[in-house]
Each structure stands twice: as structure tokens, then as C-alpha cells.
Amino acid sequence: MKIIKGNQQVRQAARDYENYSSNLQGDQDVRDYKQLPLEVDPPDHTALRELLNPWFSKDAVKAFEPEFSDIAKSLIDSFSDEVEIAHELALQMIVQCLGVVFGRPQDVAEWYSWGPDTWITDEDGIRHGDHLDRYLLKTFDELDEKPTDDLFGVLNRAEIAGRALTRKEKYGIANLVLAGGRDTVVKLISGCLWHLAQNQEHRETLRSNPELIPDFITEMVRFLSPLPMMHRVDVAETANPEDPKYVWLSFISANQDSSVITDPEQIKLDRGANPHLGFGYGRHSCIGMHLAQLEAKIVLELWLEKFSTWEVLPESELLFDFEEYKFIPSRFHSLSLKINS
Ligand code: HEM
């Protein structure tokens, strides 16, 4: 499949929805509805995104900082000696914070049980989504019976262009806000602690200057590119809409483009301007970026306050399978750390 690479080229394509359309149905092996607002173009995209914006704005998310800090503190306080970060810290933090933002703490244990990918992959590598279908059916049936003012309750009564949302549209929105910030944030939090385990200078600088943590997180979003590529329909190449031809937008190539980022393979605390596309670009850029950044900032602040040195244990399962960028971890199946002090 064609891949669009380079910082300027990806920006341009991400803006150009008439030629590179998001009107598609992904993950056909595990769902028969579109993830929304991701898989539509304007004008539907605009209306759906407006529905979600109030829950994900910088100010809305910031208001939850005290609750997020309590969550991170209780997780980090329970660690000593050895800990597996990807699940016991990152995924726990993510699902508990979503429980707060979405107003559904009663669902947190169930969300955690799905693992970092939302879909469950069996031993034969086949993905399953039935558990999610059951959850969405049960949740929206309950909301029909007993309306609530939490995110899903509001979605259940929402209208766009003067009509109620269909069930599948509600599923598509709920699915995406549950799935979008899981493996991506797991990679971000794990990647930050993986890097700092190995880089004493960065560890000490950030401990003495915690105000640098947000810029470090931005740099790690660039370096890791937790969502490395997304596809679009190549409109010019598609003769039959039933048989769409796809093209990839490579956010990772944009983040490793040396024409706009000096020494892109290095992680720098003093990078200054950082024109990365780790959260995408244009209309579909990540709605959860403030949430992801706040979750990571709180975890790092508390972790650095409590621990001075730690090391990556050999049983950790990291993947480095980005073809052109073998130095970037593509996945933290697990990250086991030994805390020294
Ligand atoms: C480090 C963490 C994250 C990264 C790197 C990331 C990355 C991205 C990227 C690259 C896109 C653009 C996709 C495209 O253009 O096709 C995107 C869209 C999106 N993200 Fe994130 N994401 C992260 C966290 C989150 C979180 C925490 C949430 C919500 C809980 C979230 C929800 C979404 C949604 C709903 C969209 C679709 C927006 C739209 O179509 O208008 N993401 N994300």
C-alpha cells in the first residue's frame, strides 16, 4: 500500500480530505460499525467532534488533575523493589482516569480486563471483539432505561443535524474513546520510564526541574510516535467505492524528518520548537491529547519524586520492529523495572 512520508507531505495529505478521505470502515475483523468521529469526513465529522469537544478540552481535563494525582499516587505508593509498568502502572492509570472523565468508575475493572488493545487476541493471533459488543449493548440498553449525565448518557440523548444518533453511531463513539487512549498512552508512559531508566542525565535534570516534564513528554510523543501510521482512502485511485484503495499517512516519518527536526533519532530535553505529528494533524488530530499529556505528566512527576534510579529487567518484552526505525520501541508488551532507590 502507498505510504505518504515526510513532515510537510503528511501535513498536506492530512488536510486534504477530498483526496485522502477518512470515510472508511477499519478493523472489519472485529467491528461492523465505524469508529467516530475518526472514520468520517466533514460535515459529519464536524458535528460529531463538536459533541465530544467539551469532555476533552484542556480546561475540562485539567479540572480532574487532583483525582488523577490521587490515582497515580496510590498506584506508585504500592510499588517497591520490582514492578511491571505497562499494565500495573500505565494501563491501570489510564482506565482509572477514564473512569473519572467518563463518570463511570463502576466500569473500570471491566475496561482493564480487555488489556491495552481493547480487542482480545487469541493464541492463533485472531482478534475478538464480542466482549466489547456485549459491553456496548448492555451499557446503552441500561442508559435507555435509566438516563444519566455521564459521557455515554449524554451521547445516548445527543442529536446531530436535528436527528438522534443511531445505536451504531453511539457504539462507534464509545468504542473510539475507550480504545484511542489505551495502547498509545501505555507506550508513552512506558517509553518515558524506559528512556529515563537508561539516561541518568535526563533523569536528574527532570527531577531537579519538573517544569521541564511537559516538554519531555512532547519529545517522547515525537520520538515514540505511539500511533505511527493511519490510513485514508486514496480517492483518485478508487474506481469502485466498494473496493477502496488505501494510502497510509506515516506520522512516524514526519516525526523523524531531519529537514524539520534536528537529529531526530535523539531524545532531547532542549529541543524547543517541536513540529511533530505524533497527535496527527488537521481535523482528525487527537482529541485526547490533553488527557494523554496530563496522565503522563502526573505519573512522571510522582515517580521522579519517589524514585531516583531504576533499571529495565531482562524479562521485559519490548518490540523494535519499525522497518526503518529499529531504534524506536514499537511496543511494550511488558516493561519490568527494578527500583534501586
Ligand atoms: C500518547 C497518546 C495518544 C496518541 C499518540 C494519539 C494519537 C492520535 C493520532 C495520531 C490521531 C489522528 C488519527 C488520524 O488522523 O487518522 C488521533 C486521533 C484520535 N484520538 Fe488519539 N492519541 C493518543 C491518546 C488519545 C486519548 C487519551 C484519547 C481519548 C481517550 C484519544 C482519542 C482520539 C480520538 C477520539 C481521535 C479521533 C479524532 C477525530 O477523528 O476527530 N487519543 N490520536
Residues whose N, C-alpha, C, O or C-beta is under 5 A from the ligand:
A	BS01	HEM	P37 L38 R49 L176 V177 G180 G181 T184 V185 L188 P226 L227 M230 L277 G278 F279 G280 R283 H284 S285 C286 I287 G288 M289 L291 A292
